[in-house]
């Protein structure tokens, strides 16, 4: 798995672009790397772009483990996940539901531009 992190300080958004094989261990690694990123403030929002990732090996157990991790970002931060496949969309929705009421707003998208607009403005 390869992760490219872009920080848009003006918009207060971190974009993680994930490429390659994404499994349960990689999900947890993403959360850990974000927590250790020195240029990411807790009140930034995040967009996770999974359009180039192969997440066929992600399991419900892995999603539940990720959802149980402590928050890296503030409860005021928006979290957008872009995923093209039906399986990936379902797993991301599972994460969204598991985090509901425990973190900031999370939305799953198939369209990158729509996700970017929402994570920056809160308007879908």
Buried (B, 14 or more C-beta within 10 A) or exposed (E): BEBEBEBBEEBBBBBBBBBEBBBBEBBBBBBEBBBEBEEBEEEBBBBBBBBEBBBEEBEEEBBEBBBEBEBBBEEEBBBBBBBBBEEBBBBBBBBBEBBEEEBBBBBBBBEBEBBBBBBBEEEE
